[in-house]
Amino acid sequence: MLGHNFDSLQECYDLFMCAATARRLDEAQKEALESEHEVSIDFGPETFQVWQGGATGGVKWVLKNDDLQFFFCTPVTSSGQIRRWAVQVRYLSAGLWEYGIDFLRQRAIACLTQAGFTWVDEAGEVVEGSMLQEFAPSWQRINRVDYAFDFESPNFTNEMRNKRLGERLVLPSGVKYGDVGTSTTLQTITIGMNRANVQIQVYDKGAEITEASGKVWMYKVWEKNGFKPPEEGKPANIWRMEIRFGKDFLKDRGVRTFDEFKEKMQEFFCEAIFKRRLSNPQNKMKREEWPLHPLFAECYRATEQAGKYAPIGRQMTLRHEELKTMLDKQTQGLARSRSVLDYGDYKDAETQQNLMHIGEEIKNAPGHTEKIEKAKERYKHVRDAR
């Protein structure tokens, strides 16, 4: 075991957005549309980027930084009534591993209260600002929890290479699974395709980091448990088992709030692991009695410590350097192609002269200032863990 923690979590709040905040978000969204890129605003004590559009489910405004994401519906319905449960907050992976869920939840509430959000209680009284905490969890609901367990296991890597682990799954009736891989090995097994219920996914976290997310800051988490980062290339034999609890699963078990989920968290993990399990087949036993695979057994043992994660603090990503390298290579390629286009071959002196000429033209190009601002927004959080 290299580490475990919440990797994503989403709550819904029954809070009311004041007219001034709605106007401010409208103005920011309009600016984002006109400039064709996200714009930054101060929202409470933090800075967020406002998306150009909304999202599914009637969401009009979306705000995001490297740790938190807010989804806001309009505060008033078409009939003039206060819209209930119009605020959703998603706690993002980087923030959860850097700071922990408790601190992120405090930050989210601070943003909302300082931005003037209120709650109307059952008596019709308006509850504002810092007083909201006194009435929690009346205005809070949880609707998604993803929890990750990371392992280092050369043995499991070998098992994924034989591509026959699907034969060892023991699943309830109606639960389906899928796998993804190359011609030589499996990389991902997903158990349960309905994400509103419960889903378990086991995947090559080393490959995911180097090929997709760039979350090399996870090495800091793993190093606390003996992991040695590779000098180059992807870390080998690192597997993530991620258990995802959707809104239907939580609702069916009477879980409304995050605190209620934490109280029964280990019980839910056990239900997920034993009912949707990878097993070790035994010839003399019925399939339903096959014992847990060692990876699932180790995950089950780790559930005793679930939710007791020590945050690593703010991390800086290497993505900044990776992007610089990529842009440099693109510039070199374009300059080389331009030379061949003009002269039929690469001409060093002429290429350098062309680059100097282009450098002079940049500042005089139409929309130069607007393009600078667009680039600033695009790369605003590039150094932050995400």
C-alpha positions, 0 to 999 in steps of 0.5 A, spaced: 500 500 500 502 506 497 497 511 499 489 512 500 484 518 500 478 521 497 480 522 490 473 526 488 467 528 492 461 532 490 456 536 495 449 539 493 447 545 498 440 549 499 443 556 498 441 562 495 445 566 491 444 574 492 442 578 486 449 582 486 453 575 485 448 573 480 450 580 476 457 579 477 457 572 474 453 574 468 458 579 467 464 575 468 461 570 463 459 575 458 466 577 458 469 570 457 464 569 451 467 575 448 474 574 449 473 566 448 477 564 454 475 563 461 476 569 466 478 570 473 474 573 478 475 573 486 470 569 489 470 570 497 477 569 499 479 565 493 480 566 485 476 562 480 476 562 473 469 563 470 467 558 464 464 561 458 458 556 458 454 552 464 453 545 464 448 539 464 442 539 469 440 547 468 447 549 471 448 556 468 455 558 471 461 554 473 467 556 477 473 552 478 480 553 480 485 547 482 482 545 488 475 546 488 469 547 482 462 550 483 456 549 479 450 554 480 443 554 477 439 561 477 437 563 484 430 564 482 425 559 477 421 562 471 415 562 476 419 567 481 420 562 486 427 561 490 430 555 487 432 550 492 439 546 492 442 550 486 449 550 488 454 544 487 461 544 489 466 538 487 472 537 491 478 536 486 483 530 486 489 535 487 486 539 493 484 533 496 491 530 496 494 536 498 490 539 504 484 533 505 477 533 505 475 537 511 480 543 510 477 543 503 470 543 505 471 549 510 474 553 504 468 552 500 463 554 505 468 560 506 467 562 499 460 561 499 458 565 505 463 571 503 460 571 497 453 573 500 450 566 499 444 565 504 439 559 507 432 560 508 430 555 514 423 551 515 420 557 518 422 562 512 427 566 516 434 568 512 440 565 515 446 569 513 454 568 513 458 565 518 451 563 522 450 557 516 455 553 520 450 553 526 445 550 521 449 545 518 447 539 515 440 542 514 442 545 507 448 540 505 447 533 501 452 529 499 451 526 492 458 522 490 464 520 493 470 517 490 476 513 494 482 511 491 487 506 494 494 505 491 498 499 490 505 497 488 505 490 485 509 487 480 505 480 481 498 484 479 502 487 473 503 480 471 496 478 472 494 483 468 498 481 462 495 474 461 488 478 460 484 473 463 482 476 470 475 477 467 474 470 468 475 471 476 470 476 477 464 474 482 459 479 481 451 480 483 446 479 477 446 485 472 452 488 474 457 488 468 464 489 467 469 492 462 476 492 460 481 496 456 488 494 454 493 493 449 495 487 445 499 485 450 496 487 457 490 489 460 490 497 463 483 498 466 478 493 469 471 497 471 466 493 475 459 496 474 457 501 469 452 504 472 456 510 475 450 512 479 450 506 483 457 503 485 463 502 481 470 499 482 475 501 477 482 498 477 487 501 473 495 502 471 496 509 475 503 510 473 501 510 465 495 514 467 500 519 470 505 519 464 500 519 458 494 523 461 493 527 467 501 529 469 499 528 476 507 527 478 505 530 485 502 523 487 510 521 488 510 525 494 504 521 497 507 514 495 514 516 497 512 516 504 511 509 504 517 507 500 516 508 493 522 510 489 520 515 483 523 513 476 529 517 473 525 517 467 519 514 464 513 511 467 513 508 474 512 501 474 507 496 477 503 502 480 495 500 481 490 504 483 483 501 486 478 506 486 471 505 489 466 510 487 459 511 490 454 514 486 447 518 488 443 512 487 447 508 492 447 513 497 440 515 497 438 507 497 442 507 504 439 513 507 446 517 507 444 524 506 450 528 508 458 527 508 458 526 516 453 520 515 457 517 509 463 517 514 460 514 519 458 508 515 464 508 510 467 502 512 461 498 511 460 501 504 467 499 502 466 492 505 459 491 501 462 494 494 469 490 495 465 483 497 459 484 492 463 486 486 470 482 487 476 479 484 477 472 486 482 467 487 478 461 484 478 454 488 477 448 484 473 445 490 469 451 492 463 454 489 464 460 485 460 464 490 465 462 495 471 464 492 476 468 496 478 475 495 484 476 490 490 479 494 489 486 491 482 486 494 484 483 500 489 488 501 484 494 500 479 491 505 484 491 510 486 498 508 479 500 509 480 500 517 484 507 516 480 510 510 479 517 511 485 518 516 489 521 511 495 526 512 495 531 507 502 533 503 501 540 502 501 544 496 505 541 490 508 544 484 507 540 478 512 539 472 507 540 467 510 547 466 517 545 464 513 539 459 509 545 456 515 549 455 519 543 451 513 541 447 512 549 445 520 549 443 519 543 439 513 546 435 517 552 434 523 548 431 519 544 427 515 550 424 521 554 423 524 548 419 518 547 415 518 554 413 525 554 411 524 547 406 518 551 403 522 557 401 528 554 399 527 547 398 532 545 404 534 547 411 538 554 411 540 556 418 542 563 416 535 565 413 531 561 418 534 565 424 533 571 420 526 569 419 525 568 426 528 575 428 523 578 423 517 574 426 519 576 433 518 583 431 511 582 427 508 579 434 507 585 437 504 589 431 500 583 430 492 585 430 489 583 437 496 582 440 494 584 447 487 580 447 491 574 445 496 575 451 490 576 456 488 569 453 494 566 454 495 568 461 488 565 463 490 559 459 496 558 463 494 561 469 494 554 474 499 550 469 504 550 475 499 548 480 497 540 482 491 539 478 
